[in-house]
Amino acid sequence: MFGFSEKIPDDYIFLPLNKLLIEPVQGNRFKEITDGDQLYSSISAENFDWDGKFKFDLIKKINLNINSLKKAEKFKIKNKDILLVKDGATVGKSALVNIDQYPLLKNSYVNEHTYILRLNSKLINEEYLFNYLNFNAVKFIIRKISKASAQEGLGKEFLHLIYVPIPKDIKKQNEIIKNLENDNEKINLMINEINKQKENLTKIALSIFQEEFNKLKNSMIGTLNKSLINFLPTKSVNSNGDIEIETVNSSCISIFGFNELNCTTNTFFRDDLEKTIPETGEVLLSRSNTAELVGQSCVYNKQKKIAVSDLMYRIKTSKKLNNEYLNCYFNFLYLRGDFKRMSRGTSGSMKKINENKIHQLSIPLLELDDQIKISKRINKRILSIKNLSELLNKIYLSTIDIRQSNLNRYFGKFFN
C-alpha cells in the first residue's frame, strides 16, 4: 500500500481517498481573456503556496457566457473544497477553500492542472484531510504515484491509492483539528513576520543597487549586443531521457547568489548534454518563470557537473564586460521590475524573456577596471543583507520542521 502501515489502531478506520469524496473533479482548460462582460478567475497551482495560502497577483481571467457557465458549473470552486495540484513541479500541493477569507474564490474555476476534492462531511472533516495531505510522508507518496504514471501526473487512480486514517470517534477528529489549529496559528505568525523581514531586506537591496547605478547616469550607454554577451546551449528536461543529473532551477538563483542545495535531479537525453554543463563564471538568468520570479540571476561559482534546463539562460560575457558587473546590473533591473514588465507569455502565470529583448537592454559601459570596482562594492554592501536573508531562511525551515513534527504526532504512526 505505497508505504502505509498495515497495522491500524482499533479506534481508527483506514479508507482510500475515493471513498471519502462526494465527487472528484479534474479541472478544465479555460482560454485566458483580458476583457469581456463576464470575467471570472481560473485558479491554478501558482495561486496558492505550500502553506495553503491563496495569492491573486498572478490570477488568470476567463470570459464565460451563459451557455459556457452551465458547462463550467462542475469546475466552479465551492467553500470547503480542497484543491490539489495534479502534475508539474508542485504536484501534491494543496489548499483548503475558505470563501469568507478569500471572497475572490466565489466566482472562480479550477484549471486542468488541479483537482477539486469535494468531501463527504459525514465521514471526514475538510481541515483534518487538509492537514493530513500536508504531512511530508503523504506528499512523498503522492509524488511517488505521480512519477510512476506514464504521464507523470495524478490520474484518478491515485484516489484509490492514498489511504486516510480516520478516528472512529468524531470527537477525536475534532480534537486533533483544534490542537493543530492552535499549533499552526503560532507558526503562521512566525512565517508572516519572516516574510515581512524578507520584504524589508529586498527594499534595502534595491536601494543599494539604485544608489550605485544612479551614479552612472552620465556614463556612456550601450546595449547588450552580441559583442558583449553570448547565449550558451541549454537542454530541456525529458522524462524519457537516459541519464539523471542534478539540475539548476529558479530556486537556486537569487540576488544573493547561487544555492546548490536547491538543485533538483532531472532526466535528460545524453546526447549533447556536455554542451549544457555551465562553467564557473557564467551568468545564469531565469528565462521562464512566474512574473514575480522571471529575470532572477546570479554568477555560477561552482565547479560541479550540473545541467542547466532550457528554462534558464546561460550567458558568457566578452572581455569588454565583467560578469559580476553584468549580474549586478541584472539584479538591479530585476528588483526594479524591468524584467517583469518586459516578460511575455500566453499563460496567465508563466512568463518568458526573449533573447532579443536582453540584447536590446541598455547598460552603462565603463572601463573594465571600473566595472570590477563597482561590482565588488555592491557585493560587499549586499553581503550583510545576504547573511540576514540566509538566517531568515534557516528560521523559516525550522518553523516548517516544527509543523511537520506536530503532524507527525497524529499521523506518523500510520506509515512504514
C-alpha positions in Angstrom: 0.0 0.0 0.0 2.6 2.5 -1.1 4.3 3.0 2.3 1.2 2.9 4.5 1.3 0.8 7.7 -0.6 -2.5 7.7 -1.3 -2.1 11.5 -4.2 0.2 12.2 -5.2 1.1 15.8 -8.6 -0.3 16.8 -10.1 3.2 17.2 -9.3 4.2 13.6 -10.6 3.1 10.2 -8.4 3.3 7.1 -10.2 4.3 3.9 -9.0 5.2 0.4 -9.5 8.8 -0.6 -12.1 7.9 -3.3 -14.4 6.6 -0.5 -14.4 10.0 1.2 -15.4 12.1 -1.7 -18.8 13.2 -3.0 -17.0 13.6 -6.3 -13.5 14.2 -7.6 -13.3 17.0 -10.2 -10.4 17.4 -12.5 -10.2 21.0 -13.6 -10.8 22.3 -17.1 -8.6 24.1 -19.7 -10.0 27.6 -19.9 -9.0 30.2 -22.5 -7.4 33.3 -20.9 -9.0 36.6 -21.9 -8.4 40.1 -20.6 -11.6 41.8 -21.4 -15.3 41.0 -21.7 -18.6 41.4 -20.0 -18.4 38.4 -17.6 -14.9 37.9 -16.3 -14.2 35.1 -13.9 -11.0 33.7 -12.3 -9.2 30.5 -13.2 -7.3 29.0 -10.3 -4.1 27.0 -10.8 -1.0 25.9 -8.8 0.5 29.3 -8.9 -2.4 30.8 -7.0 -1.7 29.0 -3.7 1.5 28.2 -1.8 2.7 25.2 0.1 1.1 26.5 3.3 -2.3 26.6 1.5 -2.5 30.4 1.4 -4.0 31.9 -1.7 -2.4 34.7 -3.7 -4.1 36.5 -6.6 -1.4 38.7 -8.1 -0.9 36.2 -10.9 -4.6 35.5 -11.4 -5.8 34.3 -14.9 -9.0 35.8 -16.1 -11.5 33.9 -18.3 -14.7 35.0 -20.0 -17.8 32.8 -19.7 -21.1 33.4 -21.3 -24.5 31.9 -20.1 -24.0 28.7 -22.1 -20.4 28.1 -21.1 -21.3 28.9 -17.4 -23.6 25.9 -17.3 -20.9 23.6 -18.8 -18.3 25.0 -16.4 -20.5 24.6 -13.2 -18.8 21.4 -12.1 -15.4 23.2 -12.2 -16.6 26.0 -10.0 -14.9 26.3 -6.6 -17.1 25.9 -3.5 -16.5 26.6 0.1 -14.5 23.9 1.9 -13.3 22.3 -1.3 -9.7 21.0 -1.2 -7.6 21.9 -4.2 -4.8 19.6 -5.1 -2.1 20.1 -7.8 -2.2 17.1 -10.1 1.0 17.5 -12.1 4.2 19.5 -12.6 6.9 20.5 -10.2 4.4 21.2 -7.3 2.3 18.0 -7.7 0.6 17.3 -4.3 0.4 20.9 -3.2 -3.0 21.5 -1.6 -5.2 24.3 -0.3 -8.4 24.4 1.6 -11.0 26.9 0.3 -12.4 29.5 2.7 -14.5 31.9 0.7 -15.1 34.2 3.8 -11.3 34.6 3.9 -10.8 34.8 0.1 -14.0 36.2 -1.4 -12.4 36.2 -4.9 -12.8 32.4 -4.9 -16.6 32.7 -5.0 -16.5 33.2 -8.8 -13.5 31.1 -9.6 -12.9 27.8 -11.5 -10.1 25.3 -11.4 -7.9 24.7 -14.4 -6.7 21.4 -15.9 -3.7 21.1 -13.6 -5.8 21.0 -10.4 -8.2 18.6 -8.7 -11.2 19.6 -6.6 -11.6 17.1 -3.7 -15.2 17.6 -2.5 -15.7 15.6 0.7 -18.5 13.7 2.3 -18.6 15.7 5.6 -20.3 12.9 7.4 -17.2 10.8 7.1 -14.3 13.3 7.4 -13.7 16.9 8.3 -12.1 19.0 5.5 -9.5 20.5 7.8 -8.5 17.1 9.0 -7.8 15.9 5.5 -6.1 19.1 4.5 -3.6 18.7 7.4 -3.1 15.0 6.5 -2.3 15.9 2.9 0.3 18.3 4.1 2.2 15.7 6.1 5.5 15.0 4.3 5.0 11.2 4.3 1.7 11.7 2.3 3.3 14.2 -0.1 6.2 11.8 -0.7 3.7 9.0 -1.6 1.7 11.4 -3.9 5.0 12.3 -5.7 5.9 8.6 -6.0 2.5 7.8 -7.5 2.9 10.7 -9.9 6.3 9.6 -11.1 5.0 6.0 -11.6 2.4 7.3 -14.0 3.2 7.1 -17.7 2.1 10.8 -18.0 4.0 11.9 -14.8 0.9 13.2 -13.1 -2.0 12.1 -10.9 -4.7 10.2 -12.8 -7.9 9.4 -11.0 -6.4 6.0 -10.0 -4.4 7.8 -7.3 -7.7 8.3 -5.4 -7.7 4.6 -4.8 -4.0 4.5 -3.7 -4.0 7.2 -1.0 -5.3 5.9 2.3 -6.6 8.1 5.1 -6.7 7.1 8.8 -9.9 8.4 10.4 -10.7 8.3 14.1 -14.0 6.4 14.6 -15.0 8.9 17.2 -15.7 12.3 15.6 -14.8 14.0 18.8 -11.2 12.7 18.5 -11.1 14.0 14.9 -12.2 17.4 16.1 -9.7 17.4 18.9 -6.9 16.7 16.5 -8.0 19.6 14.3 -8.3 22.0 17.3 -4.8 21.1 18.5 -3.3 21.5 15.0 -5.1 24.9 14.6 -3.5 26.2 17.8 -0.1 25.0 16.7 -0.4 26.4 13.2 -1.6 29.8 14.4 1.7 30.3 16.3 3.7 29.0 13.3 1.8 31.2 10.8 2.6 34.3 13.0 6.3 33.4 12.8 6.1 32.9 9.0 4.3 36.2 8.4 7.0 38.0 10.4 9.7 36.2 8.4 8.1 37.3 5.1 7.8 40.9 6.3 11.5 40.9 7.2 12.4 39.4 3.8 10.4 42.2 2.0 12.3 44.8 4.0 15.7 43.2 3.0 14.6 43.3 -0.6 13.8 47.0 -0.3 17.2 47.7 1.2 18.9 45.7 -1.5 17.0 47.7 -4.2 18.1 51.0 -2.6 21.8 49.9 -2.8 21.6 49.0 -6.5 19.7 52.2 -7.2 22.2 54.3 -5.4 25.2 52.7 -7.3 23.7 52.7 -10.8 22.1 56.2 -10.5 25.7 57.5 -10.2 26.3 56.2 -13.7 23.5 58.1 -15.4 26.0 60.3 -17.3 28.2 57.4 -18.4 28.3 56.2 -21.9 25.3 53.9 -22.5 25.4 50.8 -24.8 23.3 47.8 -25.5 24.0 44.1 -24.6 24.6 43.2 -28.2 26.4 40.1 -29.3 29.8 41.7 -29.0 29.2 41.8 -25.2 27.3 38.7 -24.3 26.7 35.3 -25.8 23.9 32.8 -25.0 25.2 29.2 -24.5 23.2 25.9 -25.0 20.7 24.5 -22.5 18.7 21.3 -22.6 15.0 20.5 -22.0 14.1 18.0 -19.3 12.7 14.8 -20.7 11.0 12.1 -18.6 12.0 9.5 -21.2 15.7 10.5 -21.1 18.6 8.1 -20.5 20.6 10.0 -17.8 19.8 11.6 -14.4 21.7 14.6 -13.3 21.5 17.5 -10.9 19.8 20.5 -12.5 19.7 24.2 -11.9 16.3 25.6 -11.3 14.9 29.0 -10.4 15.0 28.4 -6.7 18.9 28.0 -7.0 19.1 31.6 -8.1 18.6 34.9 -6.3 20.2 38.3 -5.9 22.3 36.8 -3.1 24.0 34.2 -5.3 23.8 30.5 -6.4 22.4 28.0 -3.9 23.2 24.4 -5.0 21.1 22.9 -2.1 18.0 23.8 -4.1 19.1 21.9 -7.2 16.8 19.0 -8.3 17.6 15.8 -10.1 16.1 15.5 -13.6 16.2 13.2 -16.6 17.8 14.3 -19.9 18.9 12.6 -23.1 22.6 12.0 -23.0 23.2 13.4 -26.5 24.9 16.9 -26.4 24.4 17.1 -22.6 28.1 18.0 -22.1 27.5 21.2 -24.1 25.0 22.4 -21.5 27.2 22.0 -18.4 28.0 25.5 -17.1 31.5 26.8 -16.4 32.5 28.8 -13.4 31.8 32.5 -14.1 28.8 32.2 -16.3 25.8 34.3 -15.6 22.6 32.3 -15.1 19.3 34.0 -15.6 15.8 32.7 -15.2 14.3 32.8 -18.7 10.8 31.4 -17.9 9.0 31.6 -14.6 6.2 33.4 -12.8 6.1 37.1 -13.5 7.4 37.7 -10.0 10.5 35.5 -10.4 11.4 35.7 -14.1 14.7 37.5 -14.6 16.5 36.5 -11.4 20.2 36.0 -12.0 23.5 35.0 -10.3 27.0 34.2 -11.2 27.7 30.4 -11.2 30.6 30.0 -8.9 30.8 26.2 -8.5 33.0 23.6 -10.2 30.5 20.8 -10.5 28.9 18.8 -13.3 25.4 20.1 -13.3 22.8 20.6 -16.1 21.0 23.8 -17.0 17.5 23.3 -18.3 16.0 25.4 -21.1 14.0 27.4 -18.5 17.3 29.2 -17.8 19.7 31.3 -19.8 23.5 30.7 -19.7 25.3 33.9 -20.5 29.0 34.3 -21.2 30.4 37.8 -21.2 33.1 39.1 -23.6 36.4 40.6 -22.4 34.8 44.0 -22.5 32.2 43.2 -19.9 32.8 41.9 -16.4 30.5 39.0 -15.4 29.9 40.3 -11.8 29.1 43.8 -13.1 26.6 42.3 -15.6 25.0 40.3 -12.8 24.7 43.3 -10.5 23.0 45.2 -13.4 20.6 42.3 -14.0 19.8 42.2 -10.2 19.1 46.0 -10.4 16.7 45.5 -13.3 15.0 42.6 -11.6 14.5 44.4 -8.3 13.2 47.5 -10.2 10.6 45.3 -12.0 12.0 45.7 -15.5 12.2 42.0 -16.3 8.6 41.6 -15.0 7.4 44.3 -17.4 9.3 43.0 -20.4 8.3 39.3 -20.0 5.6 37.9 -22.1 3.6 34.6 -22.3 0.2 33.1 -23.3 -0.1 31.6 -19.8 -1.6 33.7 -17.1 1.2 32.6 -14.8 4.4 31.6 -16.7 6.2 34.4 -18.4 9.3 34.3 -20.7 12.0 36.8 -21.6 13.2 36.7 -25.2 16.9 36.7 -26.1 16.4 39.7 -28.4 14.9 41.7 -25.5 18.0 41.1 -23.4 20.3 42.0 -26.4 18.3 45.3 -26.6 18.9 46.2 -22.9 20.8 49.4 -22.2 23.8 49.2 -19.8 26.3 51.8 -18.6 29.6 51.0 -20.5 32.6 51.6 -18.2 36.2 50.7 -18.3 36.7 47.1 -17.2 38.5 48.2 -14.0 35.6 50.5 -13.1 33.1 47.7 -13.7 35.1 45.4 -11.3 35.3 48.1 -8.6 31.6 48.8 -8.7 30.6 45.2 -8.6 32.9 44.5 -5.7 31.5 47.5 -3.8 27.9 46.4 -4.4 28.6 42.8 -3.4 30.3 43.9 -0.3 27.3 46.1 0.7 24.9 43.2 -0.2 26.8 40.7 1.9 25.3 41.6 5.2 21.8 41.5 3.6 22.6 38.1 2.2 23.7 36.8 5.6 20.4 38.1 7.2 18.4 36.5 4.4 20.1 33.1 4.9 19.4 33.4 8.6 15.7 34.1 7.9 15.6 31.1 5.5 17.0 28.9 8.3 14.4 30.2 10.8 11.7 29.5 8.2 12.9 26.0 7.6 12.8 25.4 11.4 9.2 26.5 11.5 8.3 24.1 8.7 10.1 21.3 10.7 8.0 22.2 13.8 4.8 22.0 11.7 5.8 18.6 10.4 6.7 17.4 13.9 3.2 18.4 15.0 1.7 16.5 12.1 3.9 13.5 12.9 2.4 13.3 16.4 -1.0 12.4 14.9 -0.2 10.8 11.5 3.4 9.3 11.8 2.2 6.0 13.2 0.3 5.1 10.0 3.5 4.9 7.8 6.2 2.3 7.5 
